C-alpha cells in the first residue's frame, strides 16, 4: 500500500465490495445479467488495488444501477396508496 492514510479507504471499499458481491449473488435475475454484474464487480475489485477512490465511485454507480433495477419489482409488491 502506498500510504497508511489510505488504509481506511481500502477497508471501506473492501467492505462495500463484499456487500456488493452478496447482493449480486442474491438477485433474482437471469444468469446472463448476473454474469454481467459479476464482471463489473471484478473490474471494480481489480481497480481497487490501484485507485481505491475511483473504485469506490465506480462501485457506488454499480450499486445505484442494481438498486434502480430492483425498484420496479419492489413497487409491485406494495399495495397502491388508498387501496386497502
Protein Blocks (a to p, Z undefined) as FASTA:
>chain_A
ZZlklmmmmmmmmmmmmmmmmmmmmpccdfklmmmmmmmmmmmmmmmmmmmmlmmmmmmm
mmmmmmmmmmmmmmmmpccehiZZ
